[in-house]
Amino acid sequence: QVQLVESGGGLVQAGGSLRLSCAASGSGFSSAAMAWYRQAPGKQREWVASITVGGSTNYVDSAKTRFTISRDNAKNTVYLQMNRLKPEDTAVYYCRDYRVGSWGQGTQVTVSS
């Protein structure tokens, strides 16, 4: 069973940067499309970015020019580099393994104005 562990969240001022990491246990990571989602207080969980097995990426419109998703198959890890953060980016960020449908436990990102 694949387990996902997110890290890298924290408190940052608007305009700052954070890099989130999601480490996957088990085998087969290189065969999995991966994604980041987020859930703000009182809102539904929303998709933020995804990366295919081949490295193609897609982003929600609000993240296209500020966030970068990447993966390191040797480390079984997917990353989300977030730049020029805004208060509206405040949420719990989750990673997801599309191959098996697993979710991580989430990491809190708080952006102060």
C-alpha positions in Angstrom: 0.0 0.0 0.0 1.3 3.4 -0.9 1.7 6.0 1.8 2.2 9.6 1.1 3.8 12.1 3.6 3.7 15.8 2.9 6.1 18.3 4.4 7.3 21.9 3.9 4.3 23.9 4.9 4.4 26.8 7.3 3.7 30.5 7.9 5.0 32.9 5.3 4.3 36.6 4.4 2.6 37.5 1.2 5.0 37.5 -1.7 7.1 34.8 -0.1 7.9 31.2 -1.2 7.5 27.7 0.1 8.5 24.3 -1.3 6.2 21.4 -0.4 7.4 17.8 -0.6 5.5 14.6 -0.8 7.4 11.4 -0.2 5.8 8.1 -1.3 6.5 4.8 0.2 6.3 1.5 -1.7 7.1 0.7 -5.2 5.8 2.0 -8.5 6.1 5.7 -7.9 7.6 6.3 -11.3 4.4 4.8 -12.9 2.1 7.1 -11.0 0.7 10.4 -12.1 0.7 12.7 -9.1 -1.1 15.8 -8.0 -1.4 18.5 -5.4 -4.7 19.6 -4.0 -5.6 22.1 -1.3 -8.5 22.8 1.0 -9.1 26.2 2.6 -11.3 26.5 5.7 -15.0 26.2 4.8 -14.3 25.3 1.2 -14.1 22.1 -0.8 -10.9 20.5 -1.7 -9.6 21.8 -5.0 -7.0 20.5 -7.5 -3.9 22.7 -7.8 -1.5 20.9 -10.1 -0.6 17.6 -11.6 2.3 15.9 -13.2 2.2 12.8 -15.5 4.5 9.9 -15.6 6.3 11.6 -18.5 6.6 14.9 -16.7 3.9 16.9 -18.4 2.3 19.4 -16.0 -1.0 21.2 -15.6 -2.1 23.9 -13.2 -5.2 25.6 -11.9 -5.4 29.1 -13.5 -4.5 30.8 -10.2 -1.3 28.9 -9.9 0.0 28.8 -13.5 2.5 31.6 -13.2 3.5 31.1 -9.6 3.6 27.4 -8.8 5.8 24.6 -10.2 5.2 20.9 -9.8 8.0 18.5 -10.3 9.1 15.0 -9.4 12.2 13.0 -8.5 11.6 9.4 -9.2 14.9 8.4 -7.6 13.6 9.8 -4.4 10.0 8.8 -4.8 9.1 12.4 -4.2 6.9 15.1 -5.8 7.4 18.8 -5.1 5.3 21.9 -5.3 7.4 25.1 -5.5 5.1 28.0 -4.6 6.3 31.6 -5.3 4.7 35.0 -4.9 2.3 33.5 -2.3 -1.0 35.3 -1.6 -3.3 35.1 1.5 -5.8 33.3 -0.7 -3.3 30.4 -1.0 -3.8 29.7 2.7 -5.0 26.0 2.9 -4.1 22.5 3.8 -2.2 21.1 0.9 -2.5 17.4 0.0 -0.7 15.2 -2.5 -2.4 12.4 -4.3 -1.2 9.3 -6.2 -3.6 8.8 -9.1 -2.5 5.3 -9.7 -3.8 3.9 -6.4 -5.9 6.9 -5.2 -4.0 7.5 -2.0 -4.0 10.8 -0.2 -1.4 12.2 2.2 -2.3 13.7 5.6 -1.8 17.2 4.4 0.5 20.1 5.3 -0.7 23.6 6.4 0.3 26.6 4.4 -0.6 30.0 5.9 0.1 33.2 4.1 -0.2 36.4 6.1 -1.0 39.8 4.5 
